[in-house]
Structure formats: structure tokens, C-alpha cells
């Protein structure tokens, strides 16, 4: 996998150092957007004056950017929800991996990168050997909203009975969690934060979760804490996710009890709904008839399958990646005699906490892709709260010599 940083033009590097979008750079050097695009892509070379202006802007920008308290990597990054929380407490992202090109487009649009940052695609291209792992920069914290795939634990019981050592190479080979474990083993970050659906804890009768904890605690030697957290205190959505925090130093007194929850009553949908919404988000008569019929059919069978109709004072169900299909889990009531509507992508950004306070989130992709991205994302203010609770123990160098190497027993287990 190539290092994408090496493909950037001088214009792009200077523009990103200056914290400018392509449009902002075009305005700064007084050229058209098309001309700036050609400079950015390397199609044509920028004028010496344009380069000089960008250098001045870059130097000015670098002076106001505070020195990072710690370095982190963002794996299975999606659109960057985990990154927001850890940049807010003074972290610097030095490596991002996201294979979906549309998610990567949104991610790039919303973050200003510096020359040290590496943006990669498939993380598996970086975990196939020690040499490949060396291409992931040293870091203090690893962040990952990793996909939950079935974990094969076949053969573990047999090896136990034979007294043979086994570790994550046997227990998780073929899963994407395996790649995370390889990175942690190689780089030994002082901490990590992993996020997943709450059902990870009960998947395969708890075997999957037990395997994950064994890898993190026994094979890799981290002190691990886990907690399922609902997003309701922060956003009007009944979304529950499991957070897994690990520290290499077992004396670190981190506890989820230190996560600060909002004091005020939880928000409702009126806090995120827009006043004027395009008619295109209203369900068609055909789709609305279908959803009503589907709900009636299942109600007759005694189950609760069907759409979720919400008013401004309600809290929504969990937004899912399939929301683009029919919007059925969160439909907004538009009053008597009117068909309900979907949330707009901008409302989804608010529902997931990407737009909150003064923070604006750019959505450069289609509605379909935006719905998928927000449905797969983390709720940003929840991550911010967890990051704040972790922050007292994150500052320091990524090359801290105090880090303990793997024990002989752990090394044998990992292989």
C-alpha cells in the first residue's frame, strides 16, 4: 500500500499546513477554483507568488496550533467521530485508515492534515509483516470502531487439552480485530479505545467478547475496562454502544465512573430538527402505504416490527446504516393528514453530535452515502466525554522508554 502523503503536490501540502480548503486557497491566492484544483492535482504548477502566499499562511497557521499532548492513530475511521473527541483534548492524529472511498471523502473534507499524517485505505495492507507494520507511525493511543465479524475459536479447546500455548493468532485470525491486535503488539501504545455495538458482548453466547478480552488482557498485557453507554444524555437517540478502554500501565486509575454525563435532562428531537425541509424527504404515498401495511401485519402477529414515528418531543430509535432504504426507524410526523418524512443528512449530523455548538460538519457525498456514514458512526459527544475521562493519562511521548515489553509468556502466546 503506498504512502498517500508522498503523492501530494507542494501546493496541497502547503494548503493543508495553512488549514485551507481548496476553495479557501483559491480565494487566498486570487485564482479560480478550477485553477486551484489544477495546482492541487499537479496538472499545472502554481505561480511563485501563489506558493509564497501559501507559505506565509502556513507559517502563520502553524504558530497558532498548540503542540500536541499525544499522538494517536484512527483505524476503521469511518468519517472521523473518534478523532474529533481526541483532537479536542490535545491529541494529534498521525495515521488514518478507512477503506470506503465515500467515507474517506467526507473524512478528508472535515479535517486539516499536516505533512506527517498518513491516510491509508485497507488496514490489512499494513499488518502482513513487521516491515508493513513499521509504516504505521509510533503513537500513544490507538482508536478503532472495529467491525464485528464472527471469531473462529475452533481448535482452542483442543490446544488447551494438549497443553499447547495459543494466542490471538489462533483465536482471531481472519478477523479485522486480528489486525488491531497486530498493531498493538507491534507499537505498544500506552492506551487504546475501541468501540462497537453493544451486542458484541453477547455475540456467540459471549465467546467473541471473551476472546477479545483474553487477547487484550492476557496476550497483550493491558488493563482493560468496558462499559455500554447510551447516547440519550447527549443526543435525542436511543443508541447504545460498548466502549473498551485499555492502558498498558496497570497502575493507571482510569474508570468509566469518571465519565461526566450532562446534568440537564436529555435533549429531544426538537433540538435537532430543521425548520424548513425539502419536500423530497417526505415519503412517497407508495412507500408510506407499504410501511403502514408492514406494521399492521406484524402487529397482528403480536410483535413490534415496523416504522418508528416521532414527534419533536420524542427520542428517536437508533439510526442505522440502512436508513437510506426507507427511513423507517426514524420518521418525523408532519401533522394530521400529512405523510411523515425522513431526517435530512444535516439532521443526522446533529443527531449523531457531529454538528453541535459551533461545530459545522461538511457533507460532500450523496444523501444515500451520508445516511450510511452517519448510521455507522459514533456519537461524537459520547466519545468526547470518554476522551476527557482518559485525558489525564495520555500525555507523553510515543517513544516513551518506560513502556514495558511483552513478557516471555505473552510472547510465546502471541507467537
Phi and psi in degrees as a GROMACS rama.xvg file:
@    title "Ramachandran Plot"
@    xaxis  label "Phi"
@    yaxis  label "Psi"
@TYPE xy
-70.6588  156.465  UNK-2
-82.2914  109.782  UNK-3
-62.8946  -24.1199  UNK-4
-59.3607  -36.3765  UNK-5
-69.3041  -17.0323  UNK-6
-88.4446  -4.64498  UNK-7
-77.5024  142.544  UNK-8
-77.4051  164.351  UNK-9
-59.5858  -38.5316  UNK-10
-60.262  -45.5869  UNK-11
-63.4307  -44.3467  UNK-12
-62.0311  -44.8794  UNK-13
-67.065  -40.4081  UNK-14
-60.1677  -45.1002  UNK-15
-69.6805  -36.0148  UNK-16
-61.8364  -33.446  UNK-17
-80.8914  -6.68833  UNK-18
72.2349  32.0338  UNK-19
-108.447  140.485  UNK-20
-74.8487  171.001  UNK-21
-62.407  -40.655  UNK-22
-64.4038  -42.6023  UNK-23
-66.0622  -37.7522  UNK-24
-64.6839  -41.6506  UNK-25
-59.5902  -43.1035  UNK-26
-66.3891  -37.2601  UNK-27
-66.9243  -36.334  UNK-28
-101.512  7.09187  UNK-29
60.4036  49.546  UNK-30
-129.127  169.217  UNK-31
-73.5616  161.306  UNK-32
-60.1571  -38.5952  UNK-33
-62.7453  -42.4219  UNK-34
-64.6375  -42.8297  UNK-35
-62.5695  -36.8484  UNK-36
-62.7991  -40.9103  UNK-37
-67.0643  -36.1353  UNK-38
-64.0533  -43.0249  UNK-39
-65.3212  -38.823  UNK-40
-84.9412  -11.6695  UNK-41
87.7203  6.4548  UNK-42
-64.0987  -39.3171  UNK-43
-136.642  160.343  UNK-44
-89.7814  139.801  UNK-45
-70.8515  157.586  UNK-46
-69.6017  154.69  UNK-47
-56.0701  -36.097  UNK-48
-65.0899  -41.4325  UNK-49
-62.3023  -42.5271  UNK-50
-63.9615  -42.2301  UNK-51
-63.9212  -41.2527  UNK-52
-62.5797  -44.9093  UNK-53
-65.4427  -35.5726  UNK-54
-63.7737  -42.0458  UNK-55
-63.5176  -42.7226  UNK-56
-67.0148  -38.3301  UNK-57
-65.4427  -43.6176  UNK-58
-63.7218  -39.9763  UNK-59
-65.6467  -39.2269  UNK-60
-68.0613  -42.0384  UNK-61
-63.3557  -29.9445  UNK-62
-69.4723  -28.0275  UNK-63
-96.3154  -5.24598  UNK-64
-84.9918  118.067  UNK-65
-66.5466  152.475  UNK-66
-64.52  137.006  UNK-67
-66.9068  140.263  UNK-68
-79.8742  -27.6122  UNK-69
-160.075  164.79  UNK-70
-110.72  142.281  UNK-71
-141.091  159.697  UNK-72
-116.519  149.781  UNK-73
-121.415  99.4495  UNK-74
-103.147  143.661  UNK-75
49.9315  54.774  UNK-76
-73.7095  -21.194  UNK-77
59.985  -128.161  UNK-78
-103.615  6.77357  UNK-79
103.074  21.6994  UNK-80
-62.2447  -40.1721  UNK-81
-66.076  -38.548  UNK-82
-61.4775  -41.9165  UNK-83
-53.7166  -47.3327  UNK-84
-62.8292  -36.6179  UNK-85
-88.9021  -22.4035  UNK-86
-69.8728  -33.5626  UNK-87
-64.6298  -21.0321  UNK-88
-104.878  18.4902  UNK-89
97.9351  11.3086  UNK-90
-83.9089  158.436  UNK-91
-121.004  123.423  UNK-92
-81.689  124.083  UNK-93
-112.13  -7.6715  UNK-94
-157.864  132.119  UNK-95
-129.197  138.439  UNK-96
-129.406  121.993  UNK-97
-152.735  119.096  UNK-98
-83.2363  -25.1417  UNK-99
-76.3438  122.464  UNK-100
-67.4571  -30.3621  UNK-101
-74.6783  -40.7573  UNK-102
-63.2128  -41.0725  UNK-103
-62.3725  -35.9234  UNK-104
-63.4834  -44.5908  UNK-105
-65.6778  -41.88  UNK-106
-57.9558  -51.7867  UNK-107
-60.9198  -34.7875  UNK-108
-66.1326  -28.159  UNK-109
-105.464  0.72871  UNK-110
-130.801  139.268  UNK-111
-92.1552  122.229  UNK-112
-100.784  152.874  UNK-113
-109.945  172.753  UNK-114
-62.1221  -20.3088  UNK-115
-80.3493  -14.7251  UNK-116
-80.369  138.416  UNK-117
-114.017  127.09  UNK-118
-110.363  113.752  UNK-119
-111.831  164.099  UNK-120
-93.7955  -108.384  UNK-121
-68.8268  120.534  UNK-122
-64.4187  -24.1648  UNK-123
-63.7092  -21.2342  UNK-124
-71.2701  -10.6998  UNK-125
-110.468  3.80534  UNK-126
-125.044  14.2505  UNK-127
-85.2536  -13.26  UNK-128
-161.338  168.382  UNK-129
-63.0002  -36.3236  UNK-130
-66.4128  -39.386  UNK-131
-67.1583  -40.5957  UNK-132
-64.2658  -29.4962  UNK-133
-61.9641  -20.8068  UNK-134
-78.1727  -11.3609  UNK-135
-85.4795  120.939  UNK-136
-60.5627  154.475  UNK-137
-61.7907  145.617  UNK-138
-154.009  159.501  UNK-139
-91.5169  -30.8713  UNK-140
-135.595  136.536  UNK-141
-109.325  127.855  UNK-142
-113.83  139.641  UNK-143
-160.899  126.564  UNK-144
-99.4896  74.2492  UNK-145
-75.1058  144.624  UNK-146
-65.4397  143.815  UNK-147
-98.537  103.473  UNK-148
-105.099  156.868  UNK-149
-58.2069  132.304  UNK-150
-96.3461  126.358  UNK-151
-84.8502  118.699  UNK-152
-115.015  19.1624  UNK-153
-62.3106  136.363  UNK-154
94.4698  -15.8176  UNK-155
-65.9678  -46.0938  UNK-156
-61.4368  -40.2336  UNK-157
-63.2705  -42.7585  UNK-158
-65.6397  -36.0522  UNK-159
-61.0047  -44.339  UNK-160
-66.4311  -27.4369  UNK-161
-91.2969  -2.65913  UNK-162
72.7666  21.3398  UNK-163
-91.6888  139.874  UNK-164
-69.6198  147.721  UNK-165
-149.017  153.252  UNK-166
-143.458  -152.803  UNK-167
-69.3226  -19.4699  UNK-168
-59.7322  -37.8673  UNK-169
-83.5502  -42.4176  UNK-170
-76.373  -29.499  UNK-171
-127.93  6.85889  UNK-172
-54.1809  135.666  UNK-173
91.8764  -3.12095  UNK-174
-111.58  160.263  UNK-175
-74.3666  -20.9959  UNK-176
-62.1168  -33.6941  UNK-177
-55.7272  -39.2108  UNK-178
-67.7034  -38.3726  UNK-179
-60.9614  -45.2469  UNK-180
-61.6558  -37.5598  UNK-181
-63.7957  -40.4973  UNK-182
-66.0495  -44.7323  UNK-183
-62.3914  -42.5605  UNK-184
-60.3392  -41.4942  UNK-185
-76.8747  -42.9343  UNK-186
-98.0472  -20.4703  UNK-187
51.3724  55.3815  UNK-188
-62.9853  154.858  UNK-189
-71.1226  -20.105  UNK-190
-156.548  162.29  UNK-191
-145.641  157.457  UNK-192
-132.441  119.613  UNK-193
-113.67  145.915  UNK-194
-133.466  143.096  UNK-195
-158.754  175.825  UNK-196
-67.2734  151.555  UNK-197
-65.8147  -24.8159  UNK-198
-69.9601  -7.28236  UNK-199
-56.3295  -33.6081  UNK-200
-67.4728  -29.7604  UNK-201
-106.373  -1.17996  UNK-202
-58.8657  135.53  UNK-203
52.2288  46.7336  UNK-204
57.2337  31.2778  UNK-205
88.791  -5.2116  UNK-206
-65.9218  -39.5929  UNK-207
-60.6103  -48.2851  UNK-208
-66.0579  -39.5407  UNK-209
-61.8481  -39.5701  UNK-210
-64.6001  -43.7315  UNK-211
-59.9633  -47.5752  UNK-212
-64.3392  -39.0181  UNK-213
-61.3182  -43.5714  UNK-214
-61.3217  -49.1272  UNK-215
-69.0825  -40.3574  UNK-216
-88.2803  -52.7785  UNK-217
-83.6914  -49.1981  UNK-218
-76.2839  -38.7402  UNK-219
-101.813  -14.311  UNK-220
80.6007  30.2937  UNK-221
-101.701  150.239  UNK-222
-85.8704  118.739  UNK-223
-115.609  138.647  UNK-224
-129.019  141.367  UNK-225
-131.472  152.454  UNK-226
-160.797  137.91  UNK-227
-88.9405  124.457  UNK-228
-121.305  131.83  UNK-229
-86.9128  143.181  UNK-230
-82.5942  -6.40909  UNK-231
-54.6065  -37.3035  UNK-232
-63.63  -21.8236  UNK-233
-105.672  -38.5615  UNK-234
-135.354  156.793  UNK-235
-80.5717  64.677  UNK-236
-151.151  132.498  UNK-237
-85.1284  65.0808  UNK-238
-107.339  122.947  UNK-239
-115.628  133.427  UNK-240
-136.776  151.012  UNK-241
-95.4857  133.922  UNK-242
-113.562  133.606  UNK-243
-120.507  114.053  UNK-244
-112.779  133.032  UNK-245
-130.382  141.734  UNK-246
-125.068  136.75  UNK-247
-69.886  -36.4185  UNK-248
-82.5108  112.224  UNK-249
-69.5689  -10.2376  UNK-250
-87.1978  -1.89516  UNK-251
-67.3788  122.186  UNK-252
-86.9644  32.7594  UNK-253
-63.7934  140.432  UNK-254
-147.091  143.517  UNK-255
-66.0205  -14.3334  UNK-256
-64.603  -18.8495  UNK-257
-86.2523  -5.56964  UNK-258
-69.3887  125.894  UNK-259
-89.5052  120.992  UNK-260
-95.916  148.405  UNK-261
-58.1847  141.623  UNK-262
-77.7288  -34.4991  UNK-263
-71.321  158.985  UNK-264
-57.5485  148.241  UNK-265
-59.7345  148.685  UNK-266
-69.8829  163.735  UNK-267
-121.424  174.857  UNK-268
-60.9461  -24.9268  UNK-269
-60.8995  -21.6523  UNK-270
-76.5552  -14.1081  UNK-271
-123.898  -9.44939  UNK-272
-75.9166  139.58  UNK-273
-84.8346  148.263  UNK-274
-72.1265  -34.9316  UNK-275
-124.344  120.489  UNK-276
-127.248  136.95  UNK-277
-58.568  142.811  UNK-278
-60.7362  -21.472  UNK-279
-63.8343  -17.7804  UNK-280
-86.39  -7.47568  UNK-281
-77.0205  136.27  UNK-282
-63.2107  144.813  UNK-283
-70.6476  156.315  UNK-284
-55.2686  -39.8198  UNK-285
-64.3227  -45.4137  UNK-286
-67.7975  -40.8741  UNK-287
-64.8002  -40.9553  UNK-288
-62.6952  -41.1843  UNK-289
-63.1419  -46.5068  UNK-290
-65.2789  -37.475  UNK-291
-66.237  -41.8685  UNK-292
-64.8524  -39.2132  UNK-293
-62.7818  -43.2309  UNK-294
-67.1565  -41.1027  UNK-295
-63.7157  -40.669  UNK-296
-60.8643  -44.1754  UNK-297
-77.0785  -29.6178  UNK-298
-63.4642  -36.1724  UNK-299
-65.9703  -25.2626  UNK-300
-89.1838  -2.83883  UNK-301
88.0227  15.9628  UNK-302
-118.374  170.356  UNK-303
-103.443  21.5031  UNK-304
-65.2547  143.681  UNK-305
142.228  -177.045  UNK-306
-69.9559  160.305  UNK-307
-115.168  110.53  UNK-308
-94.3912  126.3  UNK-309
-122.994  146.508  UNK-310
-109.254  177.76  UNK-311
-64.1194  -21.8872  UNK-312
-97.1154  8.77206  UNK-313
-96.9403  166.909  UNK-314
-110.465  131.766  UNK-315
-77.4961  161.735  UNK-316
-67.6944  -178.831  UNK-317
-72.0088  127.353  UNK-318
-70.5527  130.021  UNK-319
-115.848  166.426  UNK-320
-68.7641  -15.3487  UNK-321
-89.473  7.94214  UNK-322
-57.7283  -29.6121  UNK-323
-64.0069  -21.2085  UNK-324
-70.0634  -52.0997  UNK-325
-145.96  -6.78525  UNK-326
68.5961  15.331  UNK-327
-65.2021  -28.678  UNK-328
-72.6844  -24.6302  UNK-329
-138.285  94.9179  UNK-330
-109.98  136.784  UNK-331
-97.1545  121.407  UNK-332
-68.3479  126.782  UNK-333
-107.151  13.9149  UNK-334
106.483  166.374  UNK-335
-57.7457  135.364  UNK-336
77.7966  0.507405  UNK-337
-112.93  142.888  UNK-338
-71.9926  147.184  UNK-339
-72.3679  173.007  UNK-340
-131.333  162.742  UNK-341
-77.7089  163.356  UNK-342
-68.0219  149.035  UNK-343
-81.0023  161.041  UNK-344
-56.1117  -37.5278  UNK-345
-64.6911  -38.0944  UNK-346
-67.3317  -34.6415  UNK-347
-64.1211  -38.1857  UNK-348
-60.5377  -38.4724  UNK-349
-72.488  -40.0068  UNK-350
-63.0249  -31.3355  UNK-351
-93.432  0.969651  UNK-352
79.5981  10.0333  UNK-353
-72.1011  -36.348  UNK-354
-104.164  112.507  UNK-355
-156.633  129.77  UNK-356
64.7499  -125.709  UNK-357
-91.7644  1.18221  UNK-358
-79.4392  126.554  UNK-359
-110.255  137.753  UNK-360
-115.919  121.012  UNK-361
-79.6012  137.932  UNK-362
-121.453  91.6643  UNK-363
-86.3987  0.0153074  UNK-364
-107.337  175.579  UNK-365
-67.3104  163.47  UNK-366
-57.8191  -41.9223  UNK-367
-58.2362  -48.8084  UNK-368
-66.7154  -37.3816  UNK-369
-63.1368  -43.0296  UNK-370
-61.4331  -42.332  UNK-371
-61.354  -43.6356  UNK-372
-66.1123  -45.3176  UNK-373
-70.8418  -33.6703  UNK-374
-66.3387  -27.1513  UNK-375
-93.2878  -4.29908  UNK-376
-85.4157  171.804  UNK-377
-90.3742  158.978  UNK-378
-84.1228  113.447  UNK-379
-58.1732  -47.5662  UNK-380
-64.0894  -24.339  UNK-381
-67.6721  -45.1997  UNK-382
-62.3136  -40.2385  UNK-383
-59.6084  -40.1267  UNK-384
-67.5615  -41.3671  UNK-385
-67.1166  -40.8909  UNK-386
-61.2665  -41.889  UNK-387
-60.98  -38.8209  UNK-388
-68.7176  -29.9357  UNK-389
-83.2596  -23.6121  UNK-390
-56.0139  -35.2251  UNK-391
-59.568  -19.1048  UNK-392
-115.467  20.2499  UNK-393
-107.619  -21.2989  UNK-394
-65.9834  144.411  UNK-395
138.791  171.758  UNK-396
-81.1723  144.211  UNK-397
-71.27  -9.64625  UNK-398
-111.913  26.3171  UNK-399
-54.9943  120.315  UNK-400
-72.6376  -8.67994  UNK-401
-79.3  -7.71557  UNK-402
-64.9784  133.517  UNK-403
-80.5668  135.992  UNK-404
-73.3852  168.848  UNK-405
-63.289  143.206  UNK-406
-72.3897  164.71  UNK-407
-60.0276  -39.6212  UNK-408
-65.2288  -40.9513  UNK-409
-66.5792  -41.2955  UNK-410
-60.7264  -39.4349  UNK-411
-66.8305  -40.6036  UNK-412
-64.4161  -40.8352  UNK-413
-75.5413  -38.1605  UNK-414
